Amino acid sequence: MRYRILGGTGIEVSTYCLGTMMFGAAGNPDHDDSIRIIHTALDHGINFVDTADMYSAGESEEIVGKALQGRRDDVVLATKVHFPMGEGPNRGGNSRRWITRAVEASLRRLRTDWIDLYQIHRPDHRTDIEETLSALTDLVRQGKIRAFGSSAFPAHETVEAYHVARQRGLYRFRTEQPPYNILARGIEGDVLPTAQRLGMGVLTYSPLGWGFLTGRYRKGREIDLSQGRAARAPERFDPSVPVNAAKLEVVEGLVKLADELGRTLPELAVAFVASHPAVTSVILGPRTMEQLEGLLKGASLTLDDAALDRIDELVPPGTNVYQPVALWNPPPLTDPALRRRPPGDRAAS
């Protein structure tokens, strides 16, 4: 396993990061099995583990905490804060009030005295970014976290946070965690170049494109919309939907390329993400040991220029075959009042 420096922090992290969203009630409820998967990843040289307080309502952090007993010093541990963790107001978001409370809960569940990378899971336009950066800076100074980053932030908000930190004498986001895969390359035009320019580390998630790059879903084959992820979001898998048909079309070309390379489609998909110069680490999110072992087999795969050119032909750089679900949209896209003038002020004359 190769290691790369995480966003100028001096911390070395493995090119693969173990994502733990699927550990707990939302995926694999067997704690012992999940712990075995974590230990197998560590035994294969992965030293970077990513979780979040909202994964299975804290259960994922608890599993990670148990798994790292006796091995904590050798692991770069990342978690996230933002999403609601209970009923009522002030139990989520990016306010100082919530961050200072949430970090203590994460430390308890993770059974550790410090978090290496504490990430803001999504932007929060109810909270001034200076408030968030100030709270995070204090946590670094208190020794509760070593560095902090963002997740699914658009490029312009990353730049805004950078300048606010400089102007106010605060610590800055050291990393960004965006969705990125062959079918969703939109961030190549803004998020990734911005991260490079600002010296930020990038840990990407969803390298298998919500399962479409596993090879499980193929053109002309029936897709069971009553099981697994397809049951939770059938509109993202129904082949009669044009965007899904487009994904299946690309998959056929990728399967052909993977076969020519003597590799599996998942191996090809992960190798593609790791080949981008802005990407520090690729988050793998296995639910089973079989899935982890299959992905680990692709660690040695180097895609040459010819293979990358083939991928560019199938999905041009900077384009999305589908729009990745980041669970967050800018307010003007969700509130019509923010993109519509008052009726009496809409006409040109």
LINBEL-V184161 format. One record per run of one state. SS is the DSSP state (H for helix, E for strand, C for the rest). FROM is the first residue (numbers start at 0). TO is the last residue. If there is no record, write none. Layout:
<<SS	FROM	TO> <SS	FROM	TO>>
//
This chain:
<<C	0	1> <E	2	4> <C	5	10> <E	11	13> <C	14	14> <E	15	18> <C	19	21> <E	22	22> <C	23	26> <E	27	27> <C	28	29> <H	30	42> <C	43	46> <E	47	49> <C	50	53> <H	54	66> <C	67	70> <H	71	73> <C	74	74> <E	75	80> <C	81	94> <H	95	109> <C	110	113> <E	114	119> <C	120	127> <H	128	140> <C	141	143> <E	144	150> <C	151	153> <H	154	167> <C	168	173> <E	174	176> <C	177	177> <E	178	178> <C	179	179> <E	180	180> <C	181	182> <E	183	183> <C	184	184> <H	185	188> <C	189	189> <H	190	196> <C	197	199> <E	200	204> <C	205	207> <H	208	210> <C	211	226> <H	227	231> <C	232	232> <H	233	235> <C	236	240> <H	241	260> <C	261	263> <H	264	273> <C	274	279> <E	280	283> <C	284	287> <H	288	299> <C	300	303> <H	304	313> <C	314	318> <E	319	319> <C	320	329> <H	330	333> <C	334	334> <H	335	337> <C	338	341> <H	342	344> <C	345	348>>
//
